[in-house]
Amino acid sequence: MTQLDVLIVGAGPAGLTLACDLARRGVRYRIIDAADAGFAGSRAKGVQPRTLEVFDDLGIVEDILDRSLRYPLLGVHAGPVTIPWRMMARHEPTDDVPYPETRLIPQYDTDACLRRRLDDLGGAVEFSTRLVEYDGPTTGGGVVATVAGPRGEEAIRARYIVGADGGASAVRSRAGIAFVGDTDEGDRMIVADVVVEGLARNRWHVWPRSGGRFVALCPLPGDSFQLMLRLNAGETPERDPAGIDRMVREATGRAGLRVRDVAWSSVFRPNVRLAERYRSGNVFLVGDAAHVHTPAGAQGLNTGVQDSYNLGWKLAQVVAGASDELLDTYEAERRPVAARVLGLSSELYQSISSRPLAAAKRGDEERQLQLSYRGGPLAMEIAGGTDSSVQAGDRAPDGRFRRPDGHQGTLFEAFRGPHFTLLAVGDAAIEALGELEWPTGGAGLEMVPIPTAGSAGVVAAYGLQEPAHVLVRPDGYVAHVATRDWQAALRRASALMCPR
């Protein structure tokens, strides 16, 4: 029987992110997917700034940027008039936010970037391999799973199993975790990747109320568009090229449009659900297995990727000997985020018919840079803290600094990798580094001395008022900000998050 630390079921963005993170941490894992190959459609096509920061750490951000575009202006068609409309404000890179804009990239390309990175790390997805059953959640010795693949059935003993297998998750179902919410069967939309003739590619074209429908054609990188076409009540969806071509021309009133090819299509129903729990013993849920969203706001894929980024380092730490209680913080931190995101995407989707231009507007919340775990179980408010603008639980911003030897760098360069990072900002904070101890097992600690003379960028980004130690977790969130009792603060952090 194969022995593993983690069995990942599902190779979409969430499952692939987790596999990449575990691979670079040396955790024994396998990732299986029942499909014969990667997902072929565009479906989730927006990658938010915070997710780009995750991809920077995982080593694929340049691949993503090379294959993506800035979102185009909308062209809102109202009869013979086309109204130009900016969906989101333009943002230029800054020292603290190097990836400020949402990028347009079809899901099949995002998945492919992650698979290439997994290959670089020595791993691969086992396609055509499905989960048959597993022996149910436990609190002790892991799970025994049966999987069926090209070589027949196989038994796998894994310490943990992670369901990344979508809204119809077999892992979630077997664990008996309720999926709370509803599906509106009366509201249906065709989503498809199509090649269109007779339409400019410099706009995301929207017909907000065309014969009772909502129709949108968004140009994707390459030569195709993503079509979203809302069906009328009781209408039978047509997914063959001729049927989609006819429906698009009728709905837009543009006889000159021609749909020449349909690479992928699906019928979407608003499905808004949240798992009652993210953990049951040795079973965890990430991505769509834990929460499903409307497509509005480009939140689902991004939330799933960040689920896995939160869970990966915690699994690795517990495998290395940290307390199992660390894994309880996954649900405590991520489930409230999903609940907020579900509300946001649902509100935007409901506005499509009644207030289409309002529904098309995007702001800072969708970019996910302001998501925080303040007040959570790993956000350590400690004696000797500071009134800095960045607090425990917040995203750790980027920033430029100069080391004592004169070398200049950025914080994201220092964060990149599977370790914790301790920023010692100011001369007094640097002097204290020699006293500090960190456990030898699990993720290491990289100490980054930033002398007073070279700290202006970091001081500004973090709002520091005095010399400080800023401990940054492997997933880029601040564990604590301390201005004295440095060793006590670090000892408390390591007790919560490191092998004993």
N, C-alpha and C positions, 0 to 999 in steps of 0.2 A: 504494500500500500504506500502510495506517495505521501511524503510528509512535507507540509508547507507551513509557513507562518500565516499567509493571507491568500485566499482564493477570491478573485474579483470576477463577478458574473456580469458581463456587459461591457462592450468596448466602444461606447460612445465617448463624448468629450470628458465626462466625469470619470468613467472607468479608466480611460487612457491617461488622464492626469494623475490619478492615483498610482497606476502602474509605473509611470515615469518617476514619480517621487519615491516610491518604495525601491525601485531599481537602483537609484543613485544612493540610497541609504543602506544597501546591502541586505535588504529584507528578502526572504525566500517567498516568492509569490508566483501565481499563474493568473492569466487573464483569458477568459473564454467568452465566446459569443456564438449564439446559435445561427447567425446569418452566415452565408457563404463568403461574404466580403464586406468591406466597410459600407456605411450608409451612403446612398448615391444622390440624395437630394440636398437642396440648399437650406431648407427649413429654417433653423436658427442661423441668422446671417449677420448679427451684430456682435462684435467683441468689444466690451467696455474697457475704459482705461485701467480699472483695477485688475481686470483679467489680463491685460497686456503686461502689467507688472508681475503677475504670477508667471506668465510665459517668459518674461525676461529671466526670472530666477531659474526656470526649467530649461532655458537655453534654446527657445524656439521663437522668440519675439521677432527676430529679423526675418525668419521664414514667413511668419504671419504678415508682417508689414509688406514684404515683397509681393505677396499674393492678395493683398487687400486694397481697398480704395477708401478715400474719404466719402462720407455719405453725400450724394448729390442734392442739389436743391429740389424741392417738390415742384411739380407743375400741376396745379389743381385746375381741372377742366370743368368749366361751368358754361355749358352751351358752346358758343363759338369762342369764348374768352378763356385764356389760360393764365391763371394767377400764379406768379412765382412766389414761393413760400419757403422760408428757411426753417427746417425742422429743428435744428440745434445750433447754438452759437458756435462760431469758430473759436478754437482755443489754440494758442501757440505753446510750444514746450517751454517750461520754466525749470529752474534748478530743482524745485521740490516735486514737480509733476512732469516727468519727461515724456509721458505718453498721454496727452490730454484729451484726445478725441476718440470717439467710438469708430471702429473700423468696420467696413463692409466686406465680409468674406463669407462665402457659402459654407455651410457646415461640413460638406464633404472635403473641402480644402483644410479646414481647421483640424478635422480628424486626421487627415493625411499628414499634416505637420506633426501632430502628436505621435503618430505611428512611426514616422521617420526618426523622431527623437528616441522613441522606445527602442528602435533597432540600433541606434547609436549606443544605447546603454546596454545592449546585449539581450534585449527581450523581444517578444513578438506576441501578437494576438493569435490565439488558437481559434480560428474560425470553424464553422460547421460543428461546433462542440456545444452541446446544451446541458444545462443542469437538469438531471432527472429527479433527484430528491436529495435531501440532507436530513440529518437526524434531529433537527430542531435546535433552537437556541439553548445554550447551557451557560453556566457561570464558571465552569471549571476547565475541562480538558479539551475544549474546542468542539469542532463538528466533523462528522464524516459525511462527505458528499459523494454522490454517484453522478458522474458525467458521461455523456455518450458522444463520441466523435468518430472520425474516420476509421479509427482502429478498434471500435467497439466501446463497450462500457468499461469504466475505470473507477476505482474507489480512491478518494483523496481524503486524507486527514489534514485538516487545516485548523490552526489555532483560532483564526477568525475568517468569516465569510462576509463579503461586502456586496450588497445588491446594487449594481449600477445598471440594472436591466429594465429601466423605463417604467412608464406609468402602469403597465400590466405586470409588474415585477413578480416573478415566481418566488424570489427570495423573501420579499415582504409578505406575500400570501402564506408561505410556509411558516413564517415566524408568527403569524396570527396578528399582525399589526394592522389596525384599521386605517383606511385611506379616506379621510373625512373631507367631504365637499360634494360637488354635484357636477353633472354633465348636462348641458343644454342640447338635447337631441333635436330641438326645433330650429337651432341656429347653426347652419352649416356653411362652409366656405371651401371652395376648391383652391388648393395651393399647388403650384406646379412650376417647373423650370421649363421655359419655352424660348424658342427663337422666334422673334417677331420682325416682320418687315413693315416699313411705313411708319416707324416711330423713332424719334431722336433718342439717343442714349445719354443725353446730358441732363436728364431730369428723371426723378422718380414720379411717374405719371399717376395721378389719382383722379378718378371720377367718383366723387363722394356720394352722390345720390342719383345714379343713372338708372331710371326706371325702377326705383326701389332697391337697387343693388348698391353695393360698394365694390369698386373695381380699382386695383392698383397694379402697376407694372414697374418693378424696380430693376434697373440695369445692374447686373452682376459683373464682376471681373470676367473678361472674356467676351463672348458674343450673345449671351442669353439674358433673359429677364426672369425674375421671380414674379409669377402671377398670383394675386389673391383676388378671388371673385366670390362674393357672397351670393348664395343661392336664395331664391324666393321660397317662401313657405310651401312645402309639399313638392318642390321641384326635384326631379330626378337628376343627380349629377352625371354629367357626361365627361369622361376622362380620356377618350380617344382624341387624337389630334383634330379630326374633322369637327367633332362636337365642341371641343374647346375653342377652336377657331370661330365657329358660328356664334357661340355664346359671347365671346369677347367682342366681336364686331357688333352684335346686337346691343350689348350692354354699354358700349362706348359710343355708339352711333358713328363710328369711323369705318366706313365701308372700305377704305383703302388699307386698313390693317390686315395683315395676314399672319397667322400663327403657323409656322412652317415645320416646327418640330417640337415634340414634348418629350423631354429626357426623363422626367419624373413627375408624378402627380399624386396627390392625396386629398382626402376629404377631411377637413378639420372641423371639430366641434368644440366649442368652449368647454374646457375641462379644467376646473379649478379645485385642486385637492391638496391636502397636506397630511403627511403621515402622523398618526397619533404619537408615535415614538420614532426616534432615529436609531435606537439601540434596543436589542433584546438579547441579553447575555452576550454571546460571542458573534452576534449578527448585527451588521450595520447597513444603513441605507444612505445612498448619495444620489444627487441629481434627480432625474424624473421619477425614480423609485421612491423618493422622499417628498417630492412636491412637483406638481404640474401646473403650468401657467397658460394664460392666453399668450399669443405671440407678440402682443403690443409691448413696446418698450425694450425689446431685446434683453430680457432678464433671465430666462430659463437656463440657457446654456451657461451663462456667466455665473449664476448662483450655484449650479452643479459643479463647475470647475473649482469654485472656491470652497464648496463642501469638501471635496477631495483634498485640496491643499491644506485645509484645516485638519483633516483626519490623518493624512499620511504621516506627518512627523510624530503624532501622538501614538499611532500604532507602532512605529519604529521604536519609540522610547520605551513603551511597555514591553515589547519583544526583548529589548535590551535589559529590562529589569526594573523599570519605573512602576509605580503603583498603578494598579488597574483603574483606580479612581480617575486618573488622567483622562481615560476614554469617556467618562461621563460628561466631561466638559465639551465634547463634540456637540452633542444635542443641545446642551445649555447655551452654547454660543451660536450655533447655526440655525436652529429651528426658529427662533424669533426673527432672524434675518429673512428667512423664507416667508414667514407670515406677513411681514411688511411688504416684501416684494410681490407676493400674491395680490395684496390689496392694490398696489400701484398698477400692476399690469391689468388687473380687472377693471379698474377705473378708466384707464386709457382705452381699453377695448370697448367698454360701454359707450364711450364718447364718439366712436367711429361714425355711428349713424346720426346722432343728435348734434354733435359739435365736432365735425371732422377736422377743422383746422386746429382746434384745441387738442384733439387727440394726437395730432401730428407733432405737437410741440414737445421737445425734450429738454430737460434741465440737469442740474447737478445730481439729483437723487438717482437718476438712471445710470449715471457714470460710475456709481458705487464706490467712489473715493471716500465718501463720508461715513461708510459703514463702520461701526465701532462695537467693540465688546466691553465698553465701559460698564462697570458694575458687575461683570461676570466673574466666574470662579477663578480665572487666571489673571484678572486685572488687579494687581497688588497695590493697594493704597498703603503706603508705609510711612512710618515715622521718618522724618527727614526728607519728605517729599518736597515738591516744588509747585509753584503756581504757574508752571509752564503751560503754553497753549495746547501742547500735545500731552495727553495724559495716558495712564495705563489703560490698555484696551484699544487705543486708537491705532489706525494705520501709521506706520513709521514712514515719514516723507523721505524723499531723496534730498540730497544737498551736497554741495561741493565743500571740500576741506583740504587742508594741508597738514601732512604728518610732521613729526619733529625733525625727520631727515630731509624735509623739503618736498617730498613726493606729494603731488596733488592727485586727488581721486574723488570719487563720488560714493555716497553711502550705499547706493544700490550695487555698486561693484563690491563693496565690503560685505553686503548681505548675501550676495549670490552664492548659493551652495546650501548644503544640508545642516549647517551649524547654527547655533545661537551667536549673537553678536553683542558685545558690550562696548558701547561708545563711552569713552572717558573724555568729556568735553571740558577743557580748562586745565591749567597747570596743576591745581590742587587735586583734581580728579585723577590725573595721570600718576601723580606720586603715590596714590593709594593702590595702584594696580598690583604692585609687588606683594601686597598682603593677601590677595584673593586666591581662593581655591575653587575648583570645579571638578565634579565627578569625572572619573576616567572612562566610564561606560557611556554608551549612547552618543548623542550628538555632542560634538565638541563646542568649545567657546572660543570665538575669535575676538581678541581685545584690540580695539582701534583707538590709539591715543590721538587726540585732537587738541593741540596746544592752544592756549588763549589767542595767540597771534594768528592762527590759521583756522579759527572756529567761526568766523562771522557768518558764513552760509548756513552752518548747522544751527547756530544760536538763533538765527532768524527763522529758519524752517520750523524749529521746535519751540520757539518762544521761551528759551531758557533765560533765567534771571541770574544764575550763579553757576559755578562749576557743578557738574552733575555726571552721574552714571546713568545711561539709558540702556536697559537690557531689551534687546529685540529678539522676539521668538523666530524660529525658522520659517514661519509663514508671514513674516513681515509686519507683525503687530507688536506694540510696546507692552512688555511685561511689567516693567516698573521704571520710574524716574526717581533717583535718589540723590540727595545732596550731602548726606553724611551717613555714618554707620554702614559703610559700603559692604563690608563682609557680611554683616547680619542680613542686609537686603538680598545679597546674592545667595546666601545660605538658604533663606526662605524660598527663593525662586527655585533653586535646584531641588529642594525637598518636594515641591509640588510637581516638577516637570521632568526629573531626571532619575536614573537608576540609583538605588540606595546603596 
